[in-house]
């Protein structure tokens, strides 16, 4: 069966993934979506990050470290999202070079 996302790509559409999740970044699942499904971008917003941060344990280590450093809630949130966005940007960079 033909991958419908690749069919969209063949028709000139740019498929973006509407989610960021650190566990998908760490496991290689996001990279597989780029390689196998033709995904070329990702969206991010506070709701997506809240869901990602509150489900699972992918953020626990960084949160614990930031708490020990005395960071505020806003500083912790900002550090978490910056880490993920930088990781995604690094993964996507070859697509745009």
DSSP file (Angstrom, degrees, kcal/mol; ACC not computed):
  #  RESIDUE AA STRUCTURE BP1 BP2  ACC     N-H-->O    O-->H-N    N-H-->O    O-->H-N    TCO  KAPPA ALPHA  PHI   PSI    X-CA   Y-CA   Z-CA
    1    1 A X              0   0    0      0, 0.0     2,-0.2     0, 0.0     3,-0.0   0.000 360.0 360.0 360.0 139.6    0.0    0.0    0.0
    2    2 A X        -     0   0    0      1,-0.1     2,-0.5     2,-0.0     3,-0.0  -0.546 360.0-112.0 -78.6 139.2    1.3    3.5   -0.9
    3    3 A X     >  -     0   0    0     -2,-0.2     4,-1.8     1,-0.2     3,-0.3  -0.594  20.5-149.2 -71.0 119.3    2.0    5.9    2.0
    4    4 A X  H  > S+     0   0    0     -2,-0.5     4,-2.0     1,-0.2    -1,-0.2   0.810  96.3  56.4 -63.7 -28.9   -0.7    8.7    1.7
    5    5 A X  H  > S+     0   0    0      2,-0.2     4,-1.9     1,-0.2    -1,-0.2   0.894 107.5  47.8 -68.8 -38.1    1.8   11.2    3.2
    6    6 A X  H  > S+     0   0    0     -3,-0.3     4,-2.3     2,-0.2    -2,-0.2   0.844 108.0  56.2 -69.1 -32.4    4.3   10.4    0.5
    7    7 A X  H  X S+     0   0    0     -4,-1.8     4,-1.2     2,-0.2    -2,-0.2   0.913 106.5  50.2 -63.0 -41.7    1.5   10.8   -2.1
    8    8 A X  H  <>S+     0   0    0     -4,-2.0     5,-2.4     1,-0.2     3,-0.4   0.913 108.9  51.9 -61.2 -42.1    0.8   14.3   -0.7
    9    9 A X  H ><5S+     0   0    0     -4,-1.9     3,-1.9     1,-0.2    -2,-0.2   0.908 105.8  54.2 -60.7 -42.1    4.5   15.1   -1.1
   10   10 A X  H 3<5S+     0   0    0     -4,-2.3    -1,-0.2     1,-0.3    -2,-0.2   0.781 104.7  55.7 -62.8 -26.1    4.5   13.9   -4.7
   11   11 A X  T 3<5S-     0   0    0     -4,-1.2    -1,-0.3    -3,-0.4    -2,-0.2   0.365 127.7 -99.6 -87.7   5.2    1.6   16.3   -5.3
   12   12 A X  T < 5S+     0   0    0     -3,-1.9     2,-0.3     1,-0.3    -3,-0.2   0.575  77.1 139.0  91.5   9.9    3.7   19.2   -4.0
   13   13 A X      < -     0   0    0     -5,-2.4     2,-0.7    -6,-0.2    -1,-0.3  -0.642  48.1-137.4 -88.7 146.0    2.3   19.4   -0.5
   14   14 A X        -     0   0    0     -2,-0.3     2,-0.5    25,-0.0    25,-0.1  -0.912  18.3-148.6-102.3 114.4    4.5   20.0    2.5
   15   15 A X  E     -a   39   0A   0     -2,-0.7    25,-3.1    23,-0.6    26,-0.8  -0.721  15.0-171.0 -88.3 125.5    3.5   17.7    5.4
   16   16 A X  E     -a   41   0A   0     -2,-0.5     2,-0.5    23,-0.2    26,-0.3  -0.901  20.4-129.2-115.2 145.9    4.0   19.2    8.9
   17   17 A X  E     -a   42   0A   0     24,-2.6    26,-2.3    -2,-0.4     2,-1.4  -0.837  11.7-146.8 -96.1 125.5    3.6   17.3   12.2
   18   18 A X  S    S+     0   0    0     -2,-0.5     2,-0.3    24,-0.2    26,-0.1  -0.447  70.4  60.2 -93.4  61.8    1.4   19.1   14.7
   19   19 A X        -     0   0    0     -2,-1.4     2,-0.4    24,-0.3    24,-0.1  -0.916  55.9-155.7-175.6 148.6    3.2   17.9   17.8
   20   20 A X        +     0   0    0     -2,-0.3     2,-0.4    28,-0.1    32,-0.2  -0.986  20.7 168.9-132.5 129.3    6.6   18.0   19.6
   21   21 A X    >>  -     0   0    0     -2,-0.4     4,-1.7     1,-0.1     3,-0.7  -0.966  30.7-146.2-142.9 122.7    7.4   15.2   22.1
   22   22 A X  H 3> S+     0   0    0     -2,-0.4     4,-2.9     1,-0.3     5,-0.2   0.842 100.7  57.9 -59.0 -35.2   10.8   14.7   23.6
   23   23 A X  H 3> S+     0   0    0      1,-0.2     4,-2.1     2,-0.2     6,-0.3   0.876 106.3  49.6 -65.2 -34.6   10.3   10.9   23.7
   24   24 A X  H <>>S+     0   0    0     -3,-0.7     6,-1.9     2,-0.2     4,-0.8   0.850 112.2  48.7 -69.3 -33.9    9.7   10.9   19.9
   25   25 A X  H  <5S+     0   0    0     -4,-1.7     3,-0.4     4,-0.2    -2,-0.2   0.933 114.5  44.4 -68.4 -45.6   12.9   12.9   19.4
   26   26 A X  H  <5S+     0   0    0     -4,-2.9    -2,-0.2     1,-0.2    -1,-0.2   0.853 113.7  49.3 -69.2 -35.6   15.0   10.7   21.7
   27   27 A X  H  <5S-     0   0    0     -4,-2.1    -1,-0.2    -5,-0.2    -2,-0.2   0.643 110.2-116.6 -80.3 -13.9   13.6    7.4   20.2
   28   28 A X  T  X5S+     0   0    0     -4,-0.8     4,-2.3    -3,-0.4     5,-0.2   0.431  80.3 123.9  90.9  -1.0   14.2    8.4   16.6
   29   29 A X  H  ><S+     0   0    0     -5,-0.7     4,-1.8    -6,-0.3    -4,-0.2   0.902  74.0  50.0 -60.6 -41.6   10.4    8.3   15.9
   30   30 A X  H  > S+     0   0    0     -6,-1.9     4,-1.6     1,-0.2    -1,-0.2   0.925 109.8  50.7 -63.7 -43.2   10.4   11.9   14.6
   31   31 A X  H  > S+     0   0    0     -7,-0.4     4,-2.7     1,-0.2    -1,-0.2   0.887 107.3  54.5 -60.7 -39.0   13.4   11.2   12.4
   32   32 A X  H  X>S+     0   0    0     -4,-2.3     4,-3.6     1,-0.2     5,-0.6   0.878 103.8  55.3 -62.6 -37.3   11.6    8.2   10.9
   33   33 A X  H  X5S+     0   0    0     -4,-1.8     6,-1.8     2,-0.2     4,-1.3   0.886 111.0  45.3 -63.1 -36.8    8.6   10.4   10.1
   34   34 A X  H  X5S+     0   0    0     -4,-1.6     4,-0.8     4,-0.2    -2,-0.2   0.945 120.2  39.4 -67.5 -47.6   11.0   12.6    8.1
   35   35 A X  H  <5S+     0   0    0     -4,-2.7    -2,-0.2     1,-0.1    -3,-0.2   0.881 130.4  24.4 -71.3 -40.8   12.7    9.7    6.4
   36   36 A X  H  <5S+     0   0    0     -4,-3.6    -3,-0.2    -5,-0.2    -2,-0.2   0.722 129.4  35.5-102.6 -25.2    9.7    7.4    5.8
   37   37 A X  H  <<S-     0   0    0     -4,-1.3    -3,-0.2    -5,-0.6   -28,-0.2   0.488  98.4-119.1-111.9  -5.5    6.7    9.7    5.6
   38   38 A X     <  +     0   0    0     -4,-0.8   -23,-0.6    -5,-0.4    -4,-0.2   0.679  49.0 166.8  77.1  16.3    8.1   12.9    4.0
   39   39 A X  E     +a   15   0A   0     -6,-1.8    -1,-0.2     1,-0.1   -23,-0.2  -0.444  11.2 178.2 -63.5 137.0    7.3   15.1    7.0
   40   40 A X  E     +     0   0A   0    -25,-3.1     2,-0.3     1,-0.1   -24,-0.2   0.364  56.1  15.0-124.7   2.3    9.2   18.4    6.5
   41   41 A X  E     -a   16   0A   0    -26,-0.8   -24,-2.6     2,-0.0     2,-0.3  -0.976  55.9-141.9-164.4 174.8    8.2   20.5    9.5
   42   42 A X  E     -a   17   0A   0     -2,-0.3     2,-0.3   -26,-0.3   -24,-0.2  -0.994  12.8-139.8-147.3 146.6    6.7   20.6   12.9
   43   43 A X        -     0   0    0    -26,-2.3     2,-0.3    -2,-0.3   -24,-0.3  -0.748  15.9-167.6-105.5 157.9    4.4   23.0   14.8
   44   44 A X        +     0   0    0     -2,-0.3     2,-0.3   -26,-0.1     3,-0.0  -0.999  15.0 153.5-144.5 141.4    4.7   24.0   18.4
   45   45 A X     >  -     0   0    0     -2,-0.3     4,-2.2     1,-0.0     3,-0.3  -0.960  56.1 -92.7-156.6 168.1    2.4   25.9   20.8
   46   46 A X  H  > S+     0   0    0     -2,-0.3     4,-2.6     1,-0.2     5,-0.2   0.844 122.1  53.5 -56.8 -36.4    1.8   26.0   24.6
   47   47 A X  H  > S+     0   0    0      2,-0.2     4,-2.2     1,-0.2    -1,-0.2   0.915 108.7  49.0 -65.7 -42.2   -0.9   23.3   24.5
   48   48 A X  H  > S+     0   0    0     -3,-0.3     4,-2.3     1,-0.2    -2,-0.2   0.929 113.6  46.5 -62.0 -45.3    1.3   20.9   22.6
   49   49 A X  H  X S+     0   0    0     -4,-2.2     4,-3.1     2,-0.2     5,-0.3   0.897 109.4  54.0 -66.0 -39.9    4.1   21.4   25.1
   50   50 A X  H  X S+     0   0    0     -4,-2.6     4,-2.2    -5,-0.2    -1,-0.2   0.934 111.4  45.7 -59.7 -45.3    1.8   21.1   28.1
   51   51 A X  H  X S+     0   0    0     -4,-2.2     4,-1.0     1,-0.2    -1,-0.2   0.924 115.5  46.6 -63.0 -44.7    0.6   17.7   26.8
   52   52 A X  H  < S+     0   0    0     -4,-2.3     3,-0.4     1,-0.2    -2,-0.2   0.922 115.0  45.2 -64.8 -45.6    4.1   16.5   26.1
   53   53 A X  H  < S+     0   0    0     -4,-3.1     6,-0.3     1,-0.2    -1,-0.2   0.867 114.4  48.1 -68.0 -37.4    5.6   17.7   29.4
   54   54 A X  H  < S+     0   0    0     -4,-2.2     2,-0.6    -5,-0.3    -1,-0.2   0.616 101.4  71.3 -84.0 -11.3    2.8   16.3   31.5
   55   55 A X  S  < S-     0   0    0     -4,-1.0     3,-0.3    -3,-0.4     2,-0.1  -0.915 102.7 -12.8-109.4 121.4    2.7   12.8   29.9
   56   56 A X  S    S-     0   0    0     -2,-0.6     3,-0.1     1,-0.2     0, 0.0  -0.415  82.5 -81.9  90.6-167.5    5.5   10.5   30.6
   57   57 A X  S >  S+     0   0    0     -2,-0.1     3,-1.0     1,-0.1     4,-0.5   0.187  83.8 113.5-125.7  14.1    8.9   11.0   32.1
   58   58 A X  T 3  S+     0   0    0     -3,-0.3     4,-0.2     1,-0.3     3,-0.1   0.741  86.6  40.3 -63.6 -22.7   11.0   12.4   29.2
   59   59 A X  T 3> S+     0   0    0     -6,-0.3     4,-2.6    -7,-0.2    -1,-0.3   0.512  87.1  96.5-102.7  -6.8   11.4   15.8   30.9
   60   60 A X  H <> S+     0   0    0     -3,-1.0     4,-3.0     1,-0.2     5,-0.2   0.877  81.9  50.3 -56.0 -46.2   11.9   14.7   34.5
   61   61 A X  H  > S+     0   0    0     -4,-0.5     4,-2.2     1,-0.2    -1,-0.2   0.927 114.2  43.5 -61.8 -46.5   15.7   14.8   34.6
   62   62 A X  H  > S+     0   0    0     -4,-0.2     4,-2.4     2,-0.2    -1,-0.2   0.903 114.3  50.7 -67.6 -39.5   15.9   18.3   33.2
   63   63 A X  H  X S+     0   0    0     -4,-2.6     4,-2.4     2,-0.2    -2,-0.2   0.942 110.3  49.6 -61.9 -47.4   13.0   19.6   35.4
   64   64 A X  H  X S+     0   0    0     -4,-3.0     4,-2.3    -5,-0.2    -1,-0.2   0.908 111.9  48.8 -58.0 -43.4   14.7   18.1   38.5
   65   65 A X  H  X S+     0   0    0     -4,-2.2     4,-1.6    -5,-0.2    -1,-0.2   0.920 111.7  48.4 -63.9 -43.7   18.0   19.8   37.6
   66   66 A X  H  <>S+     0   0    0     -4,-2.4     5,-2.4     2,-0.2    -1,-0.2   0.860 109.9  52.2 -67.1 -35.4   16.4   23.1   37.0
   67   67 A X  H ><5S+     0   0    0     -4,-2.4     3,-1.8     1,-0.2    -1,-0.2   0.932 108.2  51.1 -63.7 -45.4   14.5   23.0   40.3
   68   68 A X  H 3<5S+     0   0    0     -4,-2.3    -2,-0.2     1,-0.3    -1,-0.2   0.821 105.9  56.4 -61.2 -30.3   17.8   22.3   42.1
   69   69 A X  T 3<5S-     0   0    0     -4,-1.6    -1,-0.3    -5,-0.2    -2,-0.2   0.499 118.8-114.8 -79.0  -3.3   19.2   25.3   40.3
   70   70 A X  T < 5 +     0   0    0     -3,-1.8    -3,-0.2     1,-0.2    -2,-0.1   0.719  55.8 165.3  80.2  21.7   16.4   27.4   41.8
   71   71 A X      < -     0   0    0     -5,-2.4    -1,-0.2     1,-0.1     2,-0.0  -0.394  35.3-117.9 -72.6 148.2   14.8   28.3   38.5
   72   72 A X     >  -     0   0    0      1,-0.1     4,-2.5    -2,-0.1     5,-0.2  -0.281  30.5-101.6 -75.8 168.5   11.2   29.7   38.5
   73   73 A X  H  > S+     0   0    0      1,-0.2     4,-2.6     2,-0.2     5,-0.2   0.919 124.7  48.9 -58.0 -45.1    8.3   27.9   36.9
   74   74 A X  H  > S+     0   0    0      1,-0.2     4,-2.6     2,-0.2    -1,-0.2   0.896 110.8  50.0 -64.1 -39.7    8.5   30.2   33.9
   75   75 A X  H  > S+     0   0    0      2,-0.2     4,-2.3     1,-0.2    -1,-0.2   0.887 111.4  49.3 -65.3 -38.6   12.3   29.7   33.5
   76   76 A X  H  X S+     0   0    0     -4,-2.5     4,-2.4     2,-0.2    -2,-0.2   0.948 111.9  47.9 -64.4 -48.8   11.8   25.9   33.7
   77   77 A X  H  X S+     0   0    0     -4,-2.6     4,-2.4     1,-0.2     5,-0.3   0.934 112.7  48.8 -57.6 -47.6    9.1   26.0   31.0
   78   78 A X  H  X S+     0   0    0     -4,-2.6     4,-2.4     1,-0.2    -1,-0.2   0.906 110.6  50.4 -61.3 -42.4   11.2   28.2   28.8
   79   79 A X  H  X S+     0   0    0     -4,-2.3     4,-2.1     1,-0.2    -1,-0.2   0.900 110.7  50.4 -63.0 -40.5   14.3   26.0   29.2
   80   80 A X  H  X S+     0   0    0     -4,-2.4     4,-2.0     2,-0.2    -2,-0.2   0.940 113.6  42.8 -63.8 -47.8   12.2   22.9   28.3
   81   81 A X  H  X S+     0   0    0     -4,-2.4     4,-2.8     1,-0.2     5,-0.2   0.879 112.5  53.1 -71.2 -34.8   10.7   24.3   25.2
   82   82 A X  H  X S+     0   0    0     -4,-2.4     4,-2.6    -5,-0.3     5,-0.2   0.922 108.1  51.8 -63.6 -41.8   14.0   25.8   24.0
   83   83 A X  H  X S+     0   0    0     -4,-2.1     4,-2.1    -5,-0.2    -2,-0.2   0.939 113.7  43.3 -58.5 -47.7   15.7   22.5   24.3
   84   84 A X  H  X S+     0   0    0     -4,-2.0     4,-2.7     2,-0.2     5,-0.2   0.916 114.0  49.4 -66.8 -43.0   13.0   20.7   22.3
   85   85 A X  H  X S+     0   0    0     -4,-2.8     4,-2.6     1,-0.2    -1,-0.2   0.899 111.4  49.5 -65.6 -39.4   12.8   23.4   19.6
   86   86 A X  H  X S+     0   0    0     -4,-2.6     4,-2.3    -5,-0.2    -1,-0.2   0.908 111.2  50.1 -63.7 -40.7   16.6   23.4   19.2
   87   87 A X  H  X S+     0   0    0     -4,-2.1     4,-2.1    -5,-0.2    -2,-0.2   0.934 112.3  46.4 -62.4 -46.2   16.6   19.7   18.9
   88   88 A X  H  X S+     0   0    0     -4,-2.7     4,-2.8     1,-0.2     5,-0.2   0.912 110.9  52.8 -62.6 -42.8   13.9   19.8   16.2
   89   89 A X  H  X S+     0   0    0     -4,-2.6     4,-1.6     1,-0.2    -1,-0.2   0.905 109.1  49.8 -60.4 -40.9   15.7   22.6   14.4
   90   90 A X  H  < S+     0   0    0     -4,-2.3     4,-0.5     1,-0.2    -1,-0.2   0.901 112.6  47.1 -63.5 -40.3   18.9   20.5   14.3
   91   91 A X  H  < S+     0   0    0     -4,-2.1     3,-0.4     1,-0.2     4,-0.2   0.894 116.5  43.8 -67.9 -39.8   17.0   17.5   13.0
   92   92 A X  H >X S+     0   0    0     -4,-2.8     3,-1.5     1,-0.2     4,-1.0   0.682  88.9  91.2 -79.4 -18.2   15.2   19.5   10.3
   93   93 A X  H >X S+     0   0    0     -4,-1.6     3,-1.0     1,-0.3     4,-0.7   0.853  80.1  56.1 -50.2 -45.8   18.3   21.5    9.2
   94   94 A X  H 34 S+     0   0    0     -4,-0.5     3,-0.5    -3,-0.4    -1,-0.3   0.819 101.8  59.1 -59.8 -28.0   19.4   19.1    6.5
   95   95 A X  H <4 S+     0   0    0     -3,-1.5    -1,-0.3    -4,-0.2    -2,-0.2   0.856 111.7  39.7 -65.8 -33.9   15.9   19.4    4.8
   96   96 A X  H <<        0   0    0     -4,-1.0    -1,-0.2    -3,-1.0    -2,-0.2   0.402 360.0 360.0-101.3   1.9   16.4   23.2    4.4
   97   97 A X     <        0   0    0     -4,-0.7    -1,-0.2    -3,-0.5    -2,-0.1   0.448 360.0 360.0 -92.2 360.0   20.1   23.3    3.5
